[in-house]
């Protein structure tokens, strides 16, 4: 059976971006999108219309910061990094997701 690419579930992309920047340090948008796809090891696809609006939103919230640099391909690229507020948000969202996963495990594992 062939696997098709699907969109990231609503509400998860911000957490994926924050976690990836926390783990790997500054990355440019394209590299960040590819790394998230690799880490998810599932049928997800992050295109420019998905990743860049999320990066802009996270930067406006003060959770990430950006600066211009040079990519591996020797091109000018905007590099994104996690801020102190972003680390705090990452901790809060990680806790919330852990609680949600535990709750859903209980619900899905419950016998009728």
Helices and strands as residue ranges (DSSP letters): H 13-24, E 27-28, H 29-40, H 48-60, E 64-70, E 76-82, H 84-109
